[in-house]
Amino acid sequence: MKRVFAQPQDEITEKGFSSYIFQTEKRLSDTNYKENKFLLADALENFFELIEESQNLPRSILLGLKQSYKLNHQGRPYLFLAECLFYALACQHNKQQQYIEPDFSQETEVVSKPLEELVARANGYSKRIIQDLNHFSEEELQLFRKIAPFTFYDNSFDEFSGETVLDYYLISHADFLDLFTKYGVKGNEVSRLIEYGLISGGGRHEIIVEKGELSGFQNDNLVLTFTTESDKRITFEYSAFHLTDTAKALIEILEIETNNEFFRGLGERFKENMRELSVVIKIVNNEFFSEL
């Protein structure tokens, strides 16, 4: 281990600690290009847990690394990892090692943000959406990737513009708890999407079902239809979140596909909840629906 530790010590002596730590950040980022070596979000979580559980690190290093995580885990995650690796090695050789705060005036080359490629693919979107994308961390993005396949959409008439608008929704987690649990989605994860500005607060939505008319909504491949043979106009409500414009853009940029099995399960839950109404509920393929 002495020989392993000698190399960084030589670099620090020659270039200074801050220059060394920034270059280590750059090497880590380059090595893990497109996360081809390890999942960044998992690495950040694992290192932070080790810091939280550590009984051996000096207090100044514990506090310094916790502050580094708070400041850098979104915008400069590889800087935090570089510091963790350095102090893990340094403390094996020097029990009196103290935390050294990086001097950003010594930085000669800024490391690209993990989501720089994502932002580069956002050409044509509004400045506001691009600004939103710049604020996301990989962890937040992974959570959206997990939940976005369970969204659906419909074409609704906007009374203000007089136009038909394509709107995206996420059904209420509270109302369909068993379905979300089946797919491993927790209520606090949905709440986090609200905090990230990807979905808006839940609200009540109304569907009107009339004889001879089709109502419903769809995902990428399937359409959930509501019809009736009754001469009576039937109205029912359901709770769902709206996806924000940034969330819609992310679905397009990341080419996220909706989950058909979840959508079929949603249709079955609607059937169970509406047994007493004179409503016929079916799920058909988009291709079949377009021929109707």
C-alpha positions as a Markdown table, in Angstrom:
| # | Residue | x | y | z |
|---|---|---|---|---|
| 1 | Met | 0.0 | 0.0 | 0.0 |
| 2 | Lys | 2.9 | 2.4 | 0.5 |
| 3 | Arg | 3.8 | 2.2 | -3.2 |
| 4 | Val | 0.2 | 2.8 | -4.2 |
| 5 | Phe | -0.1 | 5.8 | -1.9 |
| 6 | Ala | 3.2 | 7.2 | -3.0 |
| 7 | Gln | 1.9 | 8.2 | -6.5 |
| 8 | Pro | -0.9 | 10.6 | -5.3 |
| 9 | Gln | 1.4 | 12.0 | -2.7 |
| 10 | Asp | 4.0 | 12.8 | -5.4 |
| 11 | Glu | 1.3 | 14.4 | -7.5 |
| 12 | Ile | 0.1 | 16.5 | -4.6 |
| 13 | Thr | 3.6 | 17.6 | -3.8 |
| 14 | Glu | 4.2 | 18.6 | -7.4 |
| 15 | Lys | 0.9 | 20.1 | -8.3 |
| 16 | Gly | -0.9 | 20.9 | -5.1 |
| 17 | Phe | -3.9 | 19.1 | -3.5 |
| 18 | Ser | -6.6 | 21.0 | -5.3 |
| 19 | Ser | -5.1 | 20.5 | -8.8 |
| 20 | Tyr | -4.7 | 16.8 | -7.9 |
| 21 | Ile | -8.3 | 16.3 | -6.7 |
| 22 | Phe | -9.7 | 18.1 | -9.8 |
| 23 | Gln | -7.6 | 15.9 | -12.1 |
| 24 | Thr | -8.8 | 12.8 | -10.2 |
| 25 | Glu | -12.4 | 14.0 | -10.7 |
| 26 | Lys | -11.7 | 14.4 | -14.5 |
| 27 | Arg | -10.2 | 10.9 | -14.7 |
| 28 | Leu | -13.2 | 9.3 | -12.9 |
| 29 | Ser | -15.6 | 11.1 | -15.2 |
| 30 | Asp | -13.7 | 10.1 | -18.3 |
| 31 | Thr | -13.3 | 6.5 | -17.2 |
| 32 | Asn | -17.0 | 6.2 | -16.4 |
| 33 | Tyr | -18.2 | 7.8 | -19.7 |
| 34 | Lys | -21.9 | 7.1 | -20.2 |
| 35 | Glu | -21.7 | 5.1 | -16.9 |
| 36 | Asn | -19.9 | 2.2 | -18.7 |
| 37 | Lys | -18.1 | 1.2 | -15.6 |
| 38 | Phe | -20.5 | 1.8 | -12.7 |
| 39 | Leu | -23.9 | 3.4 | -12.0 |
| 40 | Leu | -23.2 | 6.9 | -10.8 |
| 41 | Ala | -26.3 | 7.2 | -8.6 |
| 42 | Asp | -25.6 | 3.9 | -6.9 |
| 43 | Ala | -22.0 | 4.8 | -6.2 |
| 44 | Leu | -23.0 | 8.1 | -4.7 |
| 45 | Glu | -25.5 | 6.4 | -2.4 |
| 46 | Asn | -23.1 | 3.7 | -1.3 |
| 47 | Phe | -20.3 | 6.2 | -0.5 |
| 48 | Phe | -22.6 | 8.4 | 1.4 |
| 49 | Glu | -23.9 | 5.5 | 3.4 |
| 50 | Leu | -20.3 | 4.4 | 4.2 |
| 51 | Ile | -19.6 | 8.0 | 5.5 |
| 52 | Glu | -22.7 | 7.9 | 7.6 |
| 53 | Glu | -21.7 | 4.6 | 9.2 |
| 54 | Ser | -18.0 | 5.3 | 9.6 |
| 55 | Gln | -16.5 | 5.1 | 13.0 |
| 56 | Asn | -12.9 | 5.7 | 12.1 |
| 57 | Leu | -12.7 | 8.8 | 10.0 |
| 58 | Pro | -11.5 | 12.0 | 11.7 |
| 59 | Arg | -14.4 | 14.4 | 12.5 |
| 60 | Ser | -13.1 | 17.1 | 10.0 |
| 61 | Ile | -13.1 | 14.6 | 7.2 |
| 62 | Leu | -16.6 | 13.3 | 8.0 |
| 63 | Leu | -18.0 | 16.9 | 8.1 |
| 64 | Gly | -16.1 | 17.9 | 5.0 |
| 65 | Leu | -17.3 | 14.9 | 2.9 |
| 66 | Lys | -20.9 | 15.4 | 4.1 |
| 67 | Gln | -20.7 | 19.0 | 3.0 |
| 68 | Ser | -19.1 | 18.0 | -0.3 |
| 69 | Tyr | -22.0 | 15.6 | -0.9 |
| 70 | Lys | -24.5 | 18.3 | -0.2 |
| 71 | Leu | -22.8 | 20.7 | -2.6 |
| 72 | Asn | -21.6 | 18.4 | -5.3 |
| 73 | His | -23.7 | 15.3 | -5.6 |
| 74 | Gln | -25.9 | 16.9 | -8.3 |
| 75 | Gly | -23.6 | 19.2 | -10.2 |
| 76 | Arg | -20.2 | 17.7 | -9.5 |
| 77 | Pro | -20.7 | 14.1 | -8.4 |
| 78 | Tyr | -17.3 | 12.9 | -9.5 |
| 79 | Leu | -15.6 | 15.5 | -7.4 |
| 80 | Phe | -17.3 | 14.0 | -4.3 |
| 81 | Leu | -16.2 | 10.5 | -5.3 |
| 82 | Ala | -12.7 | 11.7 | -5.9 |
| 83 | Glu | -12.5 | 13.1 | -2.4 |
| 84 | Cys | -14.0 | 9.9 | -0.9 |
| 85 | Leu | -11.4 | 7.8 | -2.6 |
| 86 | Phe | -8.5 | 10.1 | -1.6 |
| 87 | Tyr | -9.4 | 10.2 | 2.1 |
| 88 | Ala | -10.1 | 6.5 | 2.3 |
| 89 | Leu | -6.5 | 5.9 | 1.1 |
| 90 | Ala | -5.0 | 8.8 | 3.0 |
| 91 | Cys | -6.4 | 7.9 | 6.4 |
| 92 | Gln | -4.8 | 4.4 | 6.1 |
| 93 | His | -1.4 | 6.1 | 6.1 |
| 94 | Asn | -2.1 | 9.1 | 8.3 |
| 95 | Lys | -4.5 | 8.9 | 11.2 |
| 96 | Gln | -4.2 | 12.6 | 11.8 |
| 97 | Gln | -5.3 | 13.5 | 8.2 |
| 98 | Gln | -7.6 | 16.5 | 8.1 |
| 99 | Tyr | -10.1 | 17.6 | 5.5 |
| 100 | Ile | -8.8 | 20.0 | 2.9 |
| 101 | Glu | -11.3 | 22.2 | 1.1 |
| 102 | Pro | -10.6 | 22.3 | -2.7 |
| 103 | Asp | -9.5 | 25.7 | -4.0 |
| 104 | Phe | -11.6 | 26.2 | -7.1 |
| 105 | Ser | -9.3 | 29.0 | -8.2 |
| 106 | Gln | -6.8 | 26.2 | -9.0 |
| 107 | Glu | -9.2 | 24.5 | -11.4 |
| 108 | Thr | -7.9 | 24.4 | -14.9 |
| 109 | Glu | -10.5 | 22.2 | -16.7 |
| 110 | Val | -14.2 | 22.0 | -15.6 |
| 111 | Val | -15.6 | 18.5 | -15.8 |
| 112 | Ser | -18.7 | 18.1 | -17.9 |
| 113 | Lys | -21.9 | 17.6 | -16.0 |
| 114 | Pro | -23.3 | 14.0 | -16.1 |
| 115 | Leu | -26.4 | 15.2 | -18.0 |
| 116 | Glu | -24.6 | 17.4 | -20.5 |
| 117 | Glu | -25.5 | 14.9 | -23.3 |
| 118 | Leu | -29.1 | 15.0 | -22.3 |
| 119 | Val | -29.2 | 18.8 | -22.5 |
| 120 | Ala | -27.4 | 18.7 | -25.9 |
| 121 | Arg | -30.3 | 16.6 | -27.2 |
| 122 | Ala | -32.8 | 19.2 | -26.1 |
| 123 | Asn | -32.4 | 21.4 | -29.2 |
| 124 | Gly | -35.7 | 22.9 | -30.2 |
| 125 | Tyr | -37.2 | 23.0 | -26.8 |
| 126 | Ser | -37.9 | 26.2 | -24.9 |
| 127 | Lys | -35.2 | 27.9 | -22.8 |
| 128 | Arg | -37.2 | 27.2 | -19.7 |
| 129 | Ile | -37.2 | 23.4 | -20.3 |
| 130 | Ile | -33.4 | 23.5 | -21.1 |
| 131 | Gln | -32.8 | 25.3 | -17.8 |
| 132 | Asp | -34.9 | 22.7 | -16.0 |
| 133 | Leu | -32.9 | 19.9 | -17.5 |
| 134 | Asn | -29.6 | 21.5 | -16.4 |
| 135 | His | -30.7 | 21.2 | -12.8 |
| 136 | Phe | -31.5 | 17.5 | -12.8 |
| 137 | Ser | -29.2 | 14.9 | -11.1 |
| 138 | Glu | -28.7 | 11.4 | -12.4 |
| 139 | Glu | -30.6 | 10.1 | -9.4 |
| 140 | Glu | -33.6 | 12.3 | -10.2 |
| 141 | Leu | -33.5 | 11.2 | -13.8 |
| 142 | Gln | -33.4 | 7.5 | -12.9 |
| 143 | Leu | -36.5 | 7.9 | -10.7 |
| 144 | Phe | -38.3 | 9.5 | -13.6 |
| 145 | Arg | -37.2 | 6.7 | -15.9 |
| 146 | Lys | -38.7 | 4.3 | -13.4 |
| 147 | Ile | -42.2 | 5.9 | -13.1 |
| 148 | Ala | -42.7 | 7.5 | -16.6 |
| 149 | Pro | -43.6 | 4.2 | -18.3 |
| 150 | Phe | -46.8 | 4.2 | -16.1 |
| 151 | Thr | -48.1 | 7.4 | -17.5 |
| 152 | Phe | -50.9 | 7.8 | -20.1 |
| 153 | Tyr | -52.3 | 10.6 | -22.2 |
| 154 | Asp | -55.4 | 11.8 | -24.0 |
| 155 | Asn | -56.6 | 14.6 | -26.3 |
| 156 | Ser | -58.7 | 17.0 | -24.5 |
| 157 | Phe | -60.5 | 20.2 | -25.6 |
| 158 | Asp | -59.0 | 23.4 | -24.2 |
| 159 | Glu | -61.9 | 25.9 | -23.8 |
| 160 | Phe | -59.4 | 28.9 | -23.6 |
| 161 | Ser | -57.5 | 28.2 | -26.8 |
| 162 | Gly | -60.4 | 26.4 | -28.6 |
| 163 | Glu | -57.9 | 23.7 | -29.6 |
| 164 | Thr | -57.4 | 20.0 | -28.8 |
| 165 | Val | -54.4 | 19.5 | -26.5 |
| 166 | Leu | -52.4 | 16.4 | -25.9 |
| 167 | Asp | -52.1 | 16.0 | -22.1 |
| 168 | Tyr | -50.1 | 13.4 | -20.1 |
| 169 | Tyr | -51.1 | 12.0 | -16.7 |
| 170 | Leu | -50.0 | 9.8 | -13.9 |
| 171 | Ile | -52.9 | 8.0 | -12.2 |
| 172 | Ser | -53.2 | 8.6 | -8.4 |
| 173 | His | -50.9 | 6.4 | -6.4 |
| 174 | Ala | -53.3 | 6.5 | -3.4 |
| 175 | Asp | -56.3 | 5.3 | -5.4 |
| 176 | Phe | -54.4 | 2.5 | -7.2 |
| 177 | Leu | -52.0 | 1.5 | -4.4 |
| 178 | Asp | -52.0 | -2.2 | -5.1 |
| 179 | Leu | -51.2 | -1.6 | -8.8 |
| 180 | Phe | -48.2 | 0.7 | -8.0 |
| 181 | Thr | -47.0 | -1.7 | -5.3 |
| 182 | Lys | -47.0 | -4.5 | -7.8 |
| 183 | Tyr | -44.6 | -2.5 | -10.0 |
| 184 | Gly | -42.4 | -1.3 | -7.0 |
| 185 | Val | -43.4 | 2.3 | -7.0 |
| 186 | Lys | -43.7 | 4.0 | -3.5 |
| 187 | Gly | -45.8 | 7.0 | -2.6 |
| 188 | Asn | -42.8 | 9.0 | -1.5 |
| 189 | Glu | -41.2 | 8.4 | -5.0 |
| 190 | Val | -44.3 | 10.0 | -6.6 |
| 191 | Ser | -44.0 | 12.9 | -4.1 |
| 192 | Arg | -40.4 | 13.4 | -5.1 |
| 193 | Leu | -41.4 | 13.8 | -8.8 |
| 194 | Ile | -43.6 | 16.7 | -7.6 |
| 195 | Glu | -40.6 | 18.2 | -5.8 |
| 196 | Tyr | -38.5 | 17.9 | -8.9 |
| 197 | Gly | -41.1 | 19.8 | -10.9 |
| 198 | Leu | -42.0 | 16.8 | -13.2 |
| 199 | Ile | -45.6 | 16.3 | -12.1 |
| 200 | Ser | -48.1 | 18.8 | -10.7 |
| 201 | Gly | -50.3 | 18.2 | -7.6 |
| 202 | Gly | -53.0 | 15.6 | -8.1 |
| 203 | Gly | -56.5 | 16.7 | -9.1 |
| 204 | Arg | -59.9 | 15.3 | -10.1 |
| 205 | His | -60.6 | 14.6 | -13.7 |
| 206 | Glu | -64.0 | 14.0 | -15.3 |
| 207 | Ile | -65.0 | 11.5 | -18.0 |
| 208 | Ile | -68.3 | 11.8 | -19.7 |
| 209 | Val | -69.7 | 8.6 | -21.3 |
| 210 | Glu | -72.6 | 8.8 | -23.7 |
| 211 | Lys | -74.3 | 6.3 | -26.0 |
| 212 | Gly | -72.7 | 6.2 | -29.4 |
| 213 | Glu | -69.6 | 8.0 | -28.2 |
| 214 | Leu | -66.1 | 6.8 | -27.2 |
| 215 | Ser | -64.4 | 8.2 | -24.2 |
| 216 | Gly | -61.1 | 7.2 | -22.6 |
| 217 | Phe | -57.3 | 7.6 | -22.8 |
| 218 | Gln | -54.3 | 5.8 | -24.1 |
| 219 | Asn | -50.6 | 4.9 | -23.8 |
| 220 | Asp | -48.2 | 4.2 | -26.7 |
| 221 | Asn | -49.8 | 1.0 | -27.9 |
| 222 | Leu | -53.2 | 0.6 | -26.2 |
| 223 | Val | -56.5 | 2.6 | -25.8 |
| 224 | Leu | -58.7 | 2.3 | -22.8 |
| 225 | Thr | -62.3 | 3.0 | -23.9 |
| 226 | Phe | -65.5 | 3.7 | -22.0 |
| 227 | Thr | -68.8 | 3.2 | -23.8 |
| 228 | Thr | -72.4 | 2.7 | -22.8 |
| 229 | Glu | -75.7 | 1.4 | -24.3 |
| 230 | Ser | -77.7 | 3.4 | -21.8 |
| 231 | Asp | -79.6 | 6.5 | -23.0 |
| 232 | Lys | -78.5 | 8.2 | -19.8 |
| 233 | Arg | -75.4 | 10.4 | -19.7 |
| 234 | Ile | -72.9 | 8.9 | -17.3 |
| 235 | Thr | -70.2 | 11.0 | -15.6 |
| 236 | Phe | -67.4 | 9.7 | -13.3 |
| 237 | Glu | -64.2 | 11.1 | -11.9 |
| 238 | Tyr | -60.7 | 9.8 | -11.2 |
| 239 | Ser | -57.6 | 11.4 | -9.6 |
| 240 | Ala | -54.4 | 11.9 | -11.5 |
| 241 | Phe | -51.3 | 14.1 | -11.7 |
| 242 | His | -50.5 | 16.3 | -14.7 |
| 243 | Leu | -47.0 | 15.9 | -16.2 |
| 244 | Thr | -45.2 | 19.2 | -16.7 |
| 245 | Asp | -43.9 | 20.4 | -20.0 |
| 246 | Thr | -40.4 | 19.4 | -18.8 |
| 247 | Ala | -41.6 | 15.8 | -18.1 |
| 248 | Lys | -43.2 | 15.6 | -21.5 |
| 249 | Ala | -39.9 | 16.7 | -23.1 |
| 250 | Leu | -37.9 | 14.1 | -21.1 |
| 251 | Ile | -40.2 | 11.3 | -22.3 |
| 252 | Glu | -39.5 | 12.4 | -25.9 |
| 253 | Ile | -35.7 | 13.0 | -25.4 |
| 254 | Leu | -35.2 | 9.7 | -23.5 |
| 255 | Glu | -37.6 | 7.8 | -25.8 |
| 256 | Ile | -39.4 | 6.3 | -22.8 |
| 257 | Glu | -42.0 | 3.7 | -23.8 |
| 258 | Thr | -45.1 | 3.2 | -21.7 |
| 259 | Asn | -45.8 | -0.1 | -19.9 |
| 260 | Asn | -48.6 | -2.1 | -21.5 |
| 261 | Glu | -49.1 | -4.5 | -18.6 |
| 262 | Phe | -49.5 | -1.7 | -16.1 |
| 263 | Phe | -52.0 | -0.1 | -18.5 |
| 264 | Arg | -54.0 | -3.3 | -18.8 |
| 265 | Gly | -53.9 | -3.6 | -15.0 |
| 266 | Leu | -55.3 | 0.0 | -14.8 |
| 267 | Gly | -58.2 | -1.0 | -17.1 |
| 268 | Glu | -59.0 | -4.0 | -14.8 |
| 269 | Arg | -59.1 | -1.7 | -11.7 |
| 270 | Phe | -61.5 | 0.6 | -13.5 |
| 271 | Lys | -63.7 | -2.3 | -14.3 |
| 272 | Glu | -63.8 | -3.4 | -10.7 |
| 273 | Asn | -64.5 | 0.1 | -9.4 |
| 274 | Met | -67.3 | 0.8 | -11.9 |
| 275 | Arg | -69.3 | -2.5 | -11.8 |
| 276 | Glu | -72.5 | -0.8 | -10.8 |
| 277 | Leu | -72.4 | 1.7 | -13.6 |
| 278 | Ser | -73.7 | 0.9 | -17.1 |
| 279 | Val | -70.3 | 1.4 | -18.6 |
| 280 | Val | -68.5 | -1.0 | -20.9 |
| 281 | Ile | -64.7 | -0.8 | -20.5 |
| 282 | Lys | -62.4 | -2.3 | -23.1 |
| 283 | Ile | -58.7 | -2.1 | -24.0 |
| 284 | Val | -57.9 | -2.3 | -27.7 |
| 285 | Asn | -54.7 | -1.8 | -29.7 |
| 286 | Asn | -54.0 | 1.6 | -31.2 |
| 287 | Glu | -54.1 | 0.1 | -34.7 |
| 288 | Phe | -57.6 | -1.3 | -34.2 |
| 289 | Phe | -58.7 | 2.0 | -32.6 |
| 290 | Ser | -57.5 | 4.1 | -35.6 |
| 291 | Glu | -59.7 | 2.0 | -37.9 |
| 292 | Leu | -62.8 | 2.7 | -35.9 |
